[in-house]
Amino acid sequence: MEPEENCGVNKMDIRRFENNDAQEVSELVCRNFIEINSKDYLLSDMEKLAKIYNSDKIKIIASYAHMYVVTNDNKIVGTGSISSFWGSETESILLTIFVLPEYHGKGVGTLIIKTLEQDELFLRANRIEIPSSKTACEFYVKMGYHYKNGEKILDEEGHYRMEKFR
């Protein structure tokens, strides 16, 4: 995928995750839980998630998903993953999509989604699902995703289930 130009910051690059990225990705994800998602969810719940999403958890996700990182001047500013949906050959799921708070609104999230949508796991799928936080659902709507079964309902994990058909 070509790096997105004119993101409002210096040139962005996107590449596959490497294990030595795990700590930096963990810190990025945890900052989002505490600084961003806590506006829509209880801070105590976000603090619990931040403890879970350590570098080992990130490596586990990367072991079964195709994880990408966006860099700006060699600093990781965004991440996103795609995986088979419960082993399906025809359904995939987008996971762990986060952008450093100071890079929100600068095209990083769009670059991540466009890259994930070029991944082989996306291209082979008929349906792609995203478990969206309350915070991110409108962004996914702009990217062409819709509420599963047309219903904006939170699941037991506090996510909106969103999907796109190909």
DSSP file with accessible surface (Angstrom, degrees, kcal/mol):
  #  RESIDUE AA STRUCTURE BP1 BP2  ACC     N-H-->O    O-->H-N    N-H-->O    O-->H-N    TCO  KAPPA ALPHA  PHI   PSI    X-CA   Y-CA   Z-CA
    1    1 A M              0   0  112      0, 0.0    13,-0.3     0, 0.0     3,-0.1   0.000 360.0 360.0 360.0 135.1    0.0    0.0    0.0
    2    2 A E        -     0   0  157      1,-0.1     3,-0.1    11,-0.1    11,-0.0  -0.478 360.0-105.6 -71.0 136.9    1.3    3.4   -0.9
    3    3 A P        -     0   0   26      0, 0.0     2,-0.3     0, 0.0    10,-0.1  -0.365  39.8-108.2 -59.7 144.0    1.9    5.7    2.1
    4    4 A E        -     0   0   49    103,-0.1     8,-0.8    -3,-0.1     3,-0.3  -0.584  34.4-147.1 -77.4 131.4   -0.8    8.3    2.4
    5    5 A E  S    S+     0   0  109     -2,-0.3     5,-0.1     1,-0.2    -1,-0.0  -0.600  70.9  25.1 -94.3 161.4    0.5   11.8    1.6
    6    6 A N        +     0   0  159     -2,-0.2    -1,-0.2     3,-0.2     4,-0.1   0.902  65.8 151.5  55.2  47.0   -0.7   15.1    3.0
    7    7 A C  S    S-     0   0    8      2,-0.5   101,-0.2    -3,-0.3    -1,-0.1   0.394  73.1-100.2 -84.4   2.5   -1.8   13.6    6.3
    8    8 A G  S    S+     0   0   65      1,-0.4     2,-0.3    99,-0.1    99,-0.1   0.462 104.0  65.3  89.1  -1.2   -1.1   16.9    8.1
    9    9 A V  S    S-     0   0   40     97,-0.2    -2,-0.5     1,-0.2    -1,-0.4  -0.847 101.0 -64.5-138.6 176.8    2.1   15.4    9.4
   10   10 A N  S    S-     0   0   99     -2,-0.3    -1,-0.2     1,-0.2    -3,-0.1  -0.089  84.0 -50.6 -59.3 170.6    5.4   14.2    7.8
   11   11 A K        -     0   0  115      1,-0.1    62,-0.6    61,-0.1     2,-0.3  -0.056  58.7-143.5 -50.3 133.0    5.4   11.2    5.5
   12   12 A M  E     -A   72   0A   1     -8,-0.8     2,-0.3    -3,-0.2    60,-0.2  -0.778  14.1-169.0 -98.2 145.6    3.6    8.2    6.8
   13   13 A D  E     -A   71   0A  65     58,-2.3    58,-3.1    -2,-0.3     2,-0.4  -0.948   4.5-158.3-127.6 151.7    4.7    4.6    6.2
   14   14 A I  E     +A   70   0A  28     -2,-0.3     2,-0.3   -13,-0.3    56,-0.2  -0.994  20.8 155.4-132.4 139.1    2.9    1.4    6.9
   15   15 A R  E     -A   69   0A  80     54,-2.2    54,-2.9    -2,-0.4     2,-0.1  -0.947  46.6 -75.1-150.9 168.9    4.4   -2.0    7.3
   16   16 A R  E     -A   68   0A 112     -2,-0.3    52,-0.3    52,-0.2    50,-0.0  -0.402  58.1 -98.2 -69.6 146.5    3.7   -5.4    8.9
   17   17 A F        -     0   0   24     50,-3.0     2,-0.3    -2,-0.1    50,-0.1  -0.319  34.4-157.9 -60.3 142.8    4.2   -5.6   12.7
   18   18 A E    >   -     0   0  101     -3,-0.1     3,-2.9     1,-0.1     4,-0.3  -0.947  29.2-113.6-121.5 149.4    7.5   -7.0   14.0
   19   19 A N  G >  S+     0   0  104     -2,-0.3     3,-1.7     1,-0.3     4,-0.3   0.817 115.1  62.9 -55.2 -31.7    7.8   -8.5   17.5
   20   20 A N  G 3  S+     0   0  129      1,-0.3    -1,-0.3     2,-0.1     4,-0.3   0.571  94.7  64.2 -73.7  -2.0   10.1   -5.7   18.6
   21   21 A D  G <> S+     0   0   10     -3,-2.9     4,-2.6     1,-0.1     5,-0.3   0.551  76.0  96.0 -85.9 -10.7    7.2   -3.2   18.0
   22   22 A A  H <> S+     0   0    2     -3,-1.7     4,-2.7    -4,-0.3     5,-0.2   0.856  81.1  46.3 -57.8 -43.9    5.1   -4.8   20.8
   23   23 A Q  H  > S+     0   0   97     -4,-0.3     4,-2.4     2,-0.2    -1,-0.2   0.939 114.8  46.6 -66.2 -44.6    6.0   -2.5   23.6
   24   24 A E  H  > S+     0   0   71     -4,-0.3     4,-2.1     2,-0.2    -2,-0.2   0.907 114.1  48.3 -65.1 -39.6    5.4    0.7   21.5
   25   25 A V  H  X S+     0   0    0     -4,-2.6     4,-2.7     2,-0.2     5,-0.2   0.924 110.0  52.9 -65.5 -43.1    2.1   -0.7   20.1
   26   26 A S  H  X S+     0   0    7     -4,-2.7     4,-2.8    -5,-0.3     5,-0.2   0.932 109.4  48.3 -56.6 -47.0    1.0   -1.7   23.7
   27   27 A E  H  X S+     0   0  104     -4,-2.4     4,-2.3     2,-0.2    -1,-0.2   0.904 111.3  50.7 -62.6 -39.4    1.7    1.9   24.9
   28   28 A L  H  X S+     0   0    3     -4,-2.1     4,-1.7     2,-0.2    -2,-0.2   0.943 112.7  45.8 -62.6 -48.6   -0.3    3.3   21.9
   29   29 A V  H  X S+     0   0    0     -4,-2.7     4,-2.1     1,-0.2    -2,-0.2   0.937 113.3  49.4 -61.3 -46.2   -3.3    1.1   22.6
   30   30 A C  H  X S+     0   0   22     -4,-2.8     4,-2.4     1,-0.2     5,-0.3   0.875 105.8  56.2 -66.1 -36.5   -3.3    1.8   26.3
   31   31 A R  H  X S+     0   0   80     -4,-2.3     4,-3.4    -5,-0.2     5,-0.5   0.909 107.5  50.7 -60.0 -40.1   -3.1    5.5   25.8
   32   32 A N  H  X>S+     0   0    5     -4,-1.7     5,-2.9     2,-0.2     4,-1.9   0.916 108.5  51.0 -64.6 -43.1   -6.3    5.3   23.7
   33   33 A F  H  <>S+     0   0   11     -4,-2.1     5,-0.9     3,-0.2    -2,-0.2   0.953 121.0  33.9 -56.3 -49.2   -8.1    3.3   26.4
   34   34 A I  H  <5S+     0   0   60     -4,-2.4    -2,-0.2     3,-0.2    -3,-0.2   0.920 129.1  31.7 -76.5 -45.6   -7.2    5.9   29.0
   35   35 A E  H  <5S+     0   0   83     -4,-3.4    -3,-0.2    -5,-0.3    -2,-0.2   0.793 134.3  16.5 -87.0 -29.8   -7.2    9.2   27.1
   36   36 A I  T ><5S+     0   0   22     -4,-1.9     3,-1.9    -5,-0.5     4,-0.3   0.822 123.3  44.4-111.0 -60.0   -9.9    8.5   24.4
   37   37 A N  G >><S+     0   0   13     -5,-2.9     3,-1.9     1,-0.3     4,-1.4   0.774  99.3  72.9 -66.2 -23.4  -12.2    5.5   25.2
   38   38 A S  G 34<S+     0   0   34     -5,-0.9    -1,-0.3    -6,-0.4     5,-0.2   0.652  85.5  68.0 -66.9 -10.9  -12.6    6.6   28.8
   39   39 A K  G <4 S+     0   0  156     -3,-1.9    -1,-0.3     1,-0.2    -2,-0.2   0.760 114.3  27.3 -73.6 -25.3  -14.8    9.4   27.5
   40   40 A D  T <4 S+     0   0   67     -3,-1.9     2,-0.3    -4,-0.3    -2,-0.2   0.483 126.5  42.3-112.0 -12.0  -17.4    6.8   26.5
   41   41 A Y  S  < S-     0   0   37     -4,-1.4     2,-0.1    -8,-0.1    -1,-0.0  -0.896  99.2 -77.4-131.9 162.9  -16.6    4.0   29.0
   42   42 A L     >  -     0   0  114     -2,-0.3     4,-2.0     1,-0.1     3,-0.4  -0.388  35.6-133.9 -61.5 134.7  -15.9    3.8   32.7
   43   43 A L  H  > S+     0   0   84      1,-0.2     4,-2.7     2,-0.2     5,-0.2   0.898 106.6  57.4 -57.3 -39.2  -12.2    4.8   33.4
   44   44 A S  H  > S+     0   0   59      1,-0.2     4,-1.8     2,-0.2    -1,-0.2   0.892 106.4  48.9 -61.9 -37.1  -11.9    1.8   35.7
   45   45 A D  H  > S+     0   0   68     -3,-0.4     4,-2.0     2,-0.2    -1,-0.2   0.897 111.6  49.1 -67.5 -39.1  -12.9   -0.5   32.8
   46   46 A M  H  X S+     0   0   10     -4,-2.0     4,-2.5     2,-0.2    -2,-0.2   0.873 108.4  53.6 -69.4 -35.0  -10.4    1.2   30.5
   47   47 A E  H  X S+     0   0   91     -4,-2.7     4,-1.6     2,-0.2    -1,-0.2   0.898 107.8  51.2 -65.4 -37.7   -7.6    0.9   33.2
   48   48 A K  H  X S+     0   0  133     -4,-1.8     4,-1.4    -5,-0.2    -2,-0.2   0.924 111.0  47.7 -63.6 -44.8   -8.4   -2.9   33.4
   49   49 A L  H  X S+     0   0   55     -4,-2.0     4,-2.5     1,-0.2    -2,-0.2   0.908 107.0  57.1 -62.1 -40.0   -8.1   -3.2   29.6
   50   50 A A  H  < S+     0   0   21     -4,-2.5    -1,-0.2     1,-0.2    -2,-0.2   0.865 105.5  51.1 -61.4 -34.3   -4.8   -1.2   29.7
   51   51 A K  H  < S+     0   0  169     -4,-1.6     3,-0.3     1,-0.2    -1,-0.2   0.856 111.5  48.0 -69.6 -33.4   -3.4   -3.8   32.1
   52   52 A I  H  < S+     0   0   88     -4,-1.4     2,-1.9     1,-0.2     5,-0.3   0.886  98.7  68.9 -73.1 -39.6   -4.4   -6.6   29.8
   53   53 A Y  S  < S+     0   0   47     -4,-2.5   -23,-0.2    -5,-0.1    -1,-0.2  -0.264  70.3 141.7 -84.9  56.9   -3.0   -5.1   26.6
   54   54 A N  S  > S-     0   0   71     -2,-1.9     4,-2.0    -3,-0.3     3,-0.3  -0.197  72.7 -84.9 -82.3-177.8    0.7   -5.4   27.5
   55   55 A S  H  > S+     0   0   25      1,-0.2     4,-2.3     2,-0.2     5,-0.2   0.853 129.3  56.0 -63.2 -32.0    3.4   -6.3   25.0
   56   56 A D  H  > S+     0   0   99      2,-0.2     4,-2.0     1,-0.2    -1,-0.2   0.915 106.6  49.7 -65.4 -41.4    2.7  -10.0   25.4
   57   57 A K  H  > S+     0   0   62     -5,-0.3     4,-2.3    -3,-0.3    -2,-0.2   0.912 109.9  51.6 -62.2 -40.9   -1.0   -9.6   24.5
   58   58 A I  H  X S+     0   0    0     -4,-2.0     4,-2.7     1,-0.2    -2,-0.2   0.926 109.1  50.2 -62.9 -42.7    0.0   -7.6   21.4
   59   59 A K  H  X S+     0   0   83     -4,-2.3     4,-1.3     1,-0.2    -1,-0.2   0.878 108.5  53.3 -64.0 -35.9    2.4  -10.4   20.4
   60   60 A I  H  X S+     0   0   94     -4,-2.0     4,-0.8     2,-0.2     3,-0.4   0.942 109.8  47.1 -63.8 -46.8   -0.4  -12.9   20.8
   61   61 A I  H >X S+     0   0    2     -4,-2.3     4,-1.8     1,-0.2     3,-1.2   0.946 111.6  51.3 -59.5 -45.1   -2.7  -10.9   18.6
   62   62 A A  H 3< S+     0   0   22     -4,-2.7     5,-0.2     1,-0.3    -1,-0.2   0.754 100.4  65.2 -65.4 -21.4    0.1  -10.6   16.0
   63   63 A S  H 3< S+     0   0   97     -4,-1.3    -1,-0.3    -3,-0.4    -2,-0.2   0.773 117.6  23.0 -73.8 -24.2    0.6  -14.4   16.1
   64   64 A Y  H << S+     0   0  120     -3,-1.2    20,-0.4    -4,-0.8     2,-0.3   0.505 121.7  56.0-117.2  -7.9   -2.9  -15.1   14.7
   65   65 A A  S  < S-     0   0    3     -4,-1.8     2,-0.9    -5,-0.2    18,-0.2  -0.816  84.1-111.0-120.6 160.8   -3.7  -11.8   12.8
   66   66 A H  E     - B   0  82A  35     16,-3.1    16,-1.6    -2,-0.3     2,-0.4  -0.852  45.7-168.1 -88.5 104.9   -2.0   -9.8   10.1
   67   67 A M  E     - B   0  81A   3     -2,-0.9   -50,-3.0    -5,-0.2     2,-0.3  -0.816   6.6-169.1-102.3 138.6   -1.0   -6.8   12.2
   68   68 A Y  E     -AB  16  80A  30     12,-3.1    12,-1.7    -2,-0.4     2,-0.4  -0.888   7.1-154.9-121.6 155.1    0.3   -3.5   10.7
   69   69 A V  E     -AB  15  79A   0    -54,-2.9   -54,-2.2    -2,-0.3     2,-0.5  -0.981   8.7-144.7-129.1 142.5    1.9   -0.4   12.1
   70   70 A V  E     -AB  14  78A   0      8,-2.6     7,-3.0    -2,-0.4     8,-1.2  -0.909  22.1-164.1-101.0 132.1    1.9    3.1   10.8
   71   71 A T  E     -AB  13  76A  11    -58,-3.1   -58,-2.3    -2,-0.5     2,-0.4  -0.894  16.8-170.5-119.2 150.5    5.1    5.0   11.4
   72   72 A N  E >  S-AB  12  75A   8      3,-2.3     3,-1.5    -2,-0.4   -60,-0.1  -0.966  86.4 -15.3-135.5 114.0    5.9    8.7   11.2
   73   73 A D  T 3  S-     0   0  110    -62,-0.6     3,-0.1    -2,-0.4   -61,-0.1   0.922 129.7 -54.7  52.8  46.1    9.6    9.5   11.5
   74   74 A N  T 3  S+     0   0  155      1,-0.2     2,-0.5   -61,-0.0    -1,-0.3   0.570 114.0 119.9  65.9  12.3   10.2    5.9   12.8
   75   75 A K  E <   -B   72   0A  84     -3,-1.5    -3,-2.3   -51,-0.0     2,-0.5  -0.907  69.2-121.8-105.1 132.2    7.6    6.4   15.6
   76   76 A I  E     +B   71   0A   4     -2,-0.5    -5,-0.3    -5,-0.2     3,-0.1  -0.632  39.4 165.0 -75.0 121.3    4.6    4.1   15.6
   77   77 A V  E     +     0   0A   0     -7,-3.0    23,-2.6    -2,-0.5     2,-0.3   0.428  60.3  14.6-117.0  -5.8    1.5    6.3   15.4
   78   78 A G  E     -BC  70  99A   0     -8,-1.2    -8,-2.6    21,-0.3     2,-0.3  -0.986  55.5-169.3-164.1 159.3   -1.1    3.7   14.5
   79   79 A T  E     +BC  69  98A   0     19,-2.6    19,-2.1    -2,-0.3     2,-0.3  -0.985   7.6 169.0-150.8 155.6   -1.9    0.0   14.4
   80   80 A G  E     -B   68   0A   0    -12,-1.7   -12,-3.1    -2,-0.3     2,-0.3  -0.954  11.0-159.1-165.3 153.3   -4.5   -2.3   13.0
   81   81 A S  E     -BC  67  95A   0     14,-2.3    14,-2.6    -2,-0.3     2,-0.4  -0.953   5.6-159.1-137.3 155.6   -5.0   -6.0   12.4
   82   82 A I  E     +BC  66  94A   0    -16,-1.6   -16,-3.1    -2,-0.3     2,-0.3  -0.994  18.3 170.3-134.7 139.9   -7.1   -8.4   10.4
   83   83 A S  E     - C   0  93A  13     10,-2.3    10,-3.0    -2,-0.4   -18,-0.1  -0.951  42.6 -87.7-140.8 160.6   -7.8  -12.0   11.2
   84   84 A S  E     - C   0  92A  24    -20,-0.4     2,-1.0    -2,-0.3     3,-0.3  -0.443  49.4-113.7 -62.9 142.3  -10.0  -14.8   10.0
   85   85 A F  S >  S-     0   0   28      6,-2.4     3,-1.9     3,-0.3     6,-0.2  -0.760  86.1 -33.4 -85.4 103.1  -13.3  -14.7   11.8
   86   86 A W  T 3  S-     0   0  232     -2,-1.0    -1,-0.2     1,-0.3     6,-0.1   0.867 121.0 -51.9  51.6  41.1  -13.4  -17.9   13.9
   87   87 A G  T 3  S+     0   0   62     -3,-0.3    -1,-0.3     1,-0.2     2,-0.1   0.492  96.5 152.7  81.6   2.7  -11.4  -19.8   11.2
   88   88 A S    <   -     0   0   27     -3,-1.9    -3,-0.3     1,-0.1    -1,-0.2  -0.354  41.2-155.0 -69.1 144.3  -13.7  -18.9    8.4
   89   89 A E  S    S+     0   0  129      1,-0.1    -1,-0.1    -5,-0.1     3,-0.1   0.586  97.3  41.1 -86.8 -15.6  -12.4  -18.7    4.8
   90   90 A T  S    S+     0   0   70     -5,-0.1    36,-3.2    35,-0.1    37,-1.6   0.430 110.5  56.9-115.6  -2.4  -15.2  -16.3    3.8
   91   91 A E  E     - d   0 127A  56     34,-0.2    -6,-2.4    35,-0.2     2,-0.3  -0.995  57.7-179.9-132.3 140.0  -15.3  -14.0    6.8
   92   92 A S  E     -Cd  84 128A   0     35,-2.0    37,-2.4    -2,-0.4     2,-0.4  -0.852  14.4-142.3-129.9 168.3  -12.7  -11.8    8.4
   93   93 A I  E     -Cd  83 129A  18    -10,-3.0   -10,-2.3    -2,-0.3     2,-0.4  -0.995   9.1-137.5-136.3 137.0  -12.5   -9.5   11.4
   94   94 A L  E     +C   82   0A   1     35,-2.6     2,-0.3    -2,-0.4   -12,-0.2  -0.830  34.4 176.4 -92.9 134.3  -10.7   -6.2   11.9
   95   95 A L  E     +C   81   0A  34    -14,-2.6   -14,-2.3    -2,-0.4    37,-0.0  -0.914  44.3  15.8-136.1 159.8   -9.1   -5.9   15.3
   96   96 A T  E     +     0   0A  18     -2,-0.3     2,-0.7     1,-0.2    -1,-0.2   0.865  65.6 170.4  48.6  51.9   -6.9   -3.6   17.5
   97   97 A I  E     +     0   0A  22    -17,-0.2     2,-0.3    -3,-0.1   -17,-0.2  -0.866  11.8 150.6 -98.5 112.1   -7.3   -0.5   15.4
   98   98 A F  E     -C   79   0A  30    -19,-2.1   -19,-2.6    -2,-0.7     2,-0.4  -0.994  28.8-162.6-144.4 148.6   -5.8    2.5   17.3
   99   99 A V  E     -C   78   0A  12     -2,-0.3   -21,-0.3   -21,-0.2     5,-0.1  -0.984  40.3 -96.2-130.2 138.0   -4.1    5.8   16.5
  100  100 A L    >   -     0   0   10    -23,-2.6     3,-2.4    -2,-0.4     4,-0.4  -0.284  39.9-119.4 -50.4 136.0   -2.0    7.9   18.9
  101  101 A P  G >  S+     0   0   23      0, 0.0     3,-1.5     0, 0.0    -1,-0.1   0.858 112.5  55.0 -51.1 -40.4   -4.4   10.5   20.3
  102  102 A E  G 3  S+     0   0   82      1,-0.3    -2,-0.1     3,-0.0   -25,-0.0   0.617 107.2  52.8 -72.9  -6.7   -2.3   13.4   18.9
  103  103 A Y  G X >S+     0   0   30     -3,-2.4     3,-1.5   -26,-0.1     5,-0.6   0.376  78.2 123.8-105.9   1.7   -2.6   11.9   15.4
  104  104 A H  T < 5S+     0   0   82     -3,-1.5    -4,-0.0    -4,-0.4     0, 0.0  -0.367  75.7  21.7 -60.9 141.3   -6.4   11.5   15.4
  105  105 A G  T 3 5S+     0   0   90      1,-0.1    -1,-0.2    -2,-0.0    -3,-0.0   0.580  96.5 101.5  79.0  11.1   -8.0   13.3   12.4
  106  106 A K  T < 5S-     0   0   75     -3,-1.5   -97,-0.2   -98,-0.0    -2,-0.1   0.209 101.4 -95.5-113.0  13.2   -4.8   13.3   10.3
  107  107 A G  T  >5S+     0   0   19    -99,-0.1     4,-2.1    -4,-0.1     5,-0.1   0.430  91.8 117.2  93.7  -1.9   -5.5   10.4    8.0
  108  108 A V  H  ><S+     0   0    1     -5,-0.6     4,-2.4     2,-0.2     5,-0.2   0.939  77.2  47.8 -67.1 -46.4   -3.8    7.6   10.0
  109  109 A G  H  > S+     0   0   13      1,-0.2     4,-2.6     2,-0.2     5,-0.2   0.906 111.2  51.5 -61.4 -40.5   -6.9    5.6   10.6
  110  110 A T  H  > S+     0   0   38      1,-0.2     4,-2.8     2,-0.2     5,-0.2   0.920 108.9  51.1 -62.2 -43.4   -8.0    5.9    7.0
  111  111 A L  H  X S+     0   0    2     -4,-2.1     4,-2.2     2,-0.2    -2,-0.2   0.918 110.1  50.3 -60.4 -41.4   -4.5    4.6    5.9
  112  112 A I  H  X S+     0   0    1     -4,-2.4     4,-2.9     2,-0.2     5,-0.2   0.954 112.5  45.4 -62.2 -50.3   -4.9    1.7    8.3
  113  113 A I  H  X S+     0   0    0     -4,-2.6     4,-2.4     1,-0.2    -2,-0.2   0.938 112.7  50.6 -61.9 -45.0   -8.3    0.7    7.0
  114  114 A K  H  < S+     0   0   97     -4,-2.8     4,-0.2     1,-0.2    -1,-0.2   0.890 112.6  47.6 -61.1 -37.4   -7.3    1.1    3.4
  115  115 A T  H >X S+     0   0    7     -4,-2.2     3,-1.7    -5,-0.2     4,-0.5   0.939 111.1  49.4 -68.2 -46.3   -4.2   -1.2    4.1
  116  116 A L  H >< S+     0   0    1     -4,-2.9     3,-1.1     1,-0.3     6,-0.3   0.868 105.9  58.6 -60.9 -33.8   -6.3   -3.8    5.9
  117  117 A E  T 3< S+     0   0   29     -4,-2.4    -1,-0.3     1,-0.3    -2,-0.2   0.537 104.9  50.7 -76.5  -3.9   -8.7   -3.8    3.0
  118  118 A Q  T <4 S+     0   0  122     -3,-1.7    -1,-0.3    -4,-0.2    -2,-0.2   0.431  87.4 109.9-103.8  -5.5   -5.9   -4.7    0.6
  119  119 A D  S XX S-     0   0    7     -3,-1.1     4,-2.6    -4,-0.5     3,-1.1  -0.401  80.3-118.8 -71.2 148.5   -4.8   -7.6    2.8
  120  120 A E  H 3> S+     0   0  130      1,-0.3     4,-1.8     2,-0.2     5,-0.2   0.826 113.9  58.6 -57.6 -32.8   -5.4  -11.2    1.5
  121  121 A L  H 34 S+     0   0   15      1,-0.2     4,-0.3     2,-0.2    -1,-0.3   0.799 110.9  42.2 -70.6 -26.4   -7.6  -11.9    4.5
  122  122 A F  H X4 S+     0   0   10     -3,-1.1     3,-1.1    -6,-0.3    -2,-0.2   0.905 112.6  52.7 -78.1 -46.8   -9.9   -9.1    3.5
  123  123 A L  H 3< S+     0   0   79     -4,-2.6    -2,-0.2     1,-0.3    -3,-0.2   0.783 109.8  47.8 -65.4 -27.4   -9.8   -9.8   -0.2
  124  124 A R  T 3< S+     0   0   88     -4,-1.8    -1,-0.3    -5,-0.2     2,-0.2   0.630  97.4  93.3 -85.4 -13.2  -10.8  -13.5    0.2
  125  125 A A    <   -     0   0    0     -3,-1.1   -34,-0.2    -4,-0.3   -35,-0.1  -0.540  55.1-163.4 -86.9 146.3  -13.7  -12.6    2.5
  126  126 A N  S    S+     0   0   93    -36,-3.2    40,-2.7     1,-0.3     2,-0.4   0.708  86.4  29.1 -88.3 -28.6  -17.3  -12.0    1.6
  127  127 A R  E     -dE  91 165A  17    -37,-1.6   -35,-2.0    38,-0.2     2,-0.4  -0.999  65.4-165.9-137.8 137.1  -18.0  -10.3    4.9
  128  128 A I  E     -dE  92 164A   0     36,-2.7    36,-2.1    -2,-0.4     2,-0.3  -0.986  11.1-161.1-124.1 131.1  -15.8   -8.3    7.3
  129  129 A E  E     -dE  93 163A   2    -37,-2.4   -35,-2.6    -2,-0.4    34,-0.3  -0.834   6.2-166.3-112.5 150.3  -16.8   -7.6   10.8
  130  130 A I  E     - E   0 162A   2     32,-2.7    32,-2.6    -2,-0.3     2,-1.1  -0.988  17.6-145.4-132.9 124.3  -15.5   -4.9   13.3
  131  131 A P  E     - E   0 161A  27      0, 0.0     2,-0.4     0, 0.0    30,-0.2  -0.788  36.4-162.4 -82.9 101.5  -16.2   -4.9   17.0
  132  132 A S  E     - E   0 160A   1     28,-3.2    28,-3.1    -2,-1.1     2,-0.0  -0.716  15.3-131.4 -95.3 138.4  -16.3   -1.1   17.3
  133  133 A S     >  -     0   0   19     -2,-0.4     4,-1.2    26,-0.2     3,-0.4  -0.330  32.9-108.4 -70.0 163.4  -16.0    1.0   20.4
  134  134 A K  T  4 S+     0   0   76     24,-0.4     4,-0.4     1,-0.2     3,-0.3   0.885 120.9  57.6 -57.0 -37.1  -18.6    3.7   21.0
  135  135 A T  T  4 S+     0   0   51      1,-0.2    -1,-0.2     2,-0.1     4,-0.2   0.842 112.2  36.3 -64.3 -35.9  -15.8    6.1   20.2
  136  136 A A  T >> S+     0   0   23     -3,-0.4     4,-1.9     1,-0.2     3,-0.6   0.565  85.3  95.4-100.6  -9.2  -14.9    4.7   16.7
  137  137 A C  H 3X S+     0   0    4     -4,-1.2     4,-2.1    -3,-0.3    -1,-0.2   0.861  84.5  51.7 -60.3 -38.3  -18.3    3.7   15.2
  138  138 A E  H 3> S+     0   0  100     -4,-0.4     4,-2.0     1,-0.2    -1,-0.3   0.878 107.4  54.4 -66.9 -33.5  -18.8    6.9   13.2
  139  139 A F  H <> S+     0   0   61     -3,-0.6     4,-1.2    -4,-0.2    -1,-0.2   0.938 108.7  48.8 -61.2 -44.5  -15.4    6.6   11.7
  140  140 A Y  H  <>S+     0   0   13     -4,-1.9     5,-2.5     1,-0.2    -2,-0.2   0.870 106.2  56.3 -66.4 -34.4  -16.2    3.1   10.5
  141  141 A V  H ><5S+     0   0   54     -4,-2.1     3,-1.9     1,-0.2    -1,-0.2   0.940 106.0  51.5 -59.8 -44.2  -19.5    4.4    9.0
  142  142 A K  H 3<5S+     0   0  178     -4,-2.0    -1,-0.2     1,-0.3    -2,-0.2   0.803 105.8  56.4 -62.2 -26.7  -17.4    6.9    7.0
  143  143 A M  T 3<5S-     0   0   29     -4,-1.2    -1,-0.3    -3,-0.1    -2,-0.2   0.335 129.0 -95.9 -89.3   7.4  -15.2    4.0    5.8
  144  144 A G  T < 5S+     0   0   29     -3,-1.9     2,-0.2     1,-0.3    -3,-0.2   0.581  80.4 133.3  94.7  11.9  -18.3    2.1    4.5
  145  145 A Y      < -     0   0    0     -5,-2.5    -1,-0.3    -6,-0.1     2,-0.3  -0.648  35.8-159.8 -94.5 153.1  -19.1   -0.2    7.4
  146  146 A H  E     -F  163   0A 123     17,-2.8    17,-3.0    -2,-0.2     2,-0.1  -0.892  30.8 -86.9-129.6 158.7  -22.7   -0.6    8.7
  147  147 A Y  E >   -F  162   0A  37     -2,-0.3     3,-2.5    15,-0.2    15,-0.3  -0.449  58.4 -96.6 -65.8 134.2  -24.2   -1.8   11.9
  148  148 A K  G >  S-     0   0   67     13,-3.2     3,-2.1     1,-0.3     5,-0.1  -0.285 107.3  -0.9 -56.5 132.3  -24.7   -5.6   11.8
  149  149 A N  G 3  S-     0   0  122      1,-0.3    -1,-0.3    -3,-0.1     3,-0.1   0.704 123.9 -76.5  57.0  21.0  -28.2   -6.5   10.8
  150  150 A G  G <  S+     0   0   70     -3,-2.5     2,-0.5     1,-0.2    -1,-0.3   0.639 102.7 125.5  69.9  15.2  -28.9   -2.7   10.6
  151  151 A E    <   -     0   0  111     -3,-2.1     2,-1.5    10,-0.1    10,-0.2  -0.925  55.2-150.5-116.2 122.4  -29.1   -2.5   14.4
  152  152 A K        +     0   0  109     -2,-0.5     2,-0.4    -5,-0.1     8,-0.1  -0.673  46.1 145.4 -87.6  83.9  -27.0   -0.1   16.5
  153  153 A I        -     0   0  100     -2,-1.5     8,-0.7     8,-0.2     2,-0.3  -0.984  48.5-126.5-127.4 133.3  -26.9   -2.3   19.6
  154  154 A L  B     -G  160   0A  66     -2,-0.4     6,-0.2     6,-0.2     2,-0.1  -0.593  26.4-139.9 -76.0 137.0  -24.0   -2.7   22.1
  155  155 A D    >   -     0   0   30      4,-3.0     3,-2.1    -2,-0.3    -1,-0.1  -0.222  37.6 -83.8 -85.1-176.3  -22.9   -6.3   22.7
  156  156 A E  T 3  S+     0   0  169      1,-0.3    -1,-0.1     2,-0.1    -2,-0.1   0.714 130.5  53.7 -65.2 -17.2  -22.0   -7.8   26.0
  157  157 A E  T 3  S-     0   0  123      2,-0.1    -1,-0.3     0, 0.0     3,-0.1   0.385 121.6-104.9 -95.5   2.2  -18.4   -6.4   25.6
  158  158 A G  S <  S+     0   0   17     -3,-2.1   -24,-0.4     1,-0.3     2,-0.3   0.716  79.4 128.4  82.9  21.8  -19.7   -2.9   25.0
  159  159 A H        -     0   0   51    -26,-0.1    -4,-3.0   -25,-0.1     2,-0.5  -0.814  58.7-130.9-108.6 151.1  -19.0   -2.9   21.2
  160  160 A Y  E     -EG 132 154A  35    -28,-3.1   -28,-3.2    -2,-0.3     2,-0.6  -0.861  27.5-132.7 -90.8 130.3  -21.1   -2.2   18.3
  161  161 A R  E     +E  131   0A  58     -8,-0.7   -13,-3.2    -2,-0.5     2,-0.3  -0.772  32.8 179.6 -85.5 120.4  -20.9   -5.0   15.8
  162  162 A M  E     -EF 130 147A   0    -32,-2.6   -32,-2.7    -2,-0.6     2,-0.3  -0.859   3.2-176.0-121.3 157.8  -20.3   -3.5   12.3
  163  163 A E  E     -EF 129 146A  18    -17,-3.0   -17,-2.8    -2,-0.3     2,-0.4  -0.976  18.3-157.0-152.1 161.4  -19.8   -5.2    9.0
  164  164 A K  E     -E  128   0A  38    -36,-2.1   -36,-2.7    -2,-0.3     2,-0.4  -0.993  15.3-148.1-140.0 136.5  -19.0   -4.7    5.3
  165  165 A F  E      E  127   0A 132     -2,-0.4   -38,-0.2   -38,-0.2   -39,-0.1  -0.837 360.0 360.0-104.3 145.9  -20.0   -7.1    2.5
  166  166 A R              0   0  143    -40,-2.7    -2,-0.0    -2,-0.4   -43,-0.0  -0.830 360.0 360.0-112.2 360.0  -17.8   -7.5   -0.6
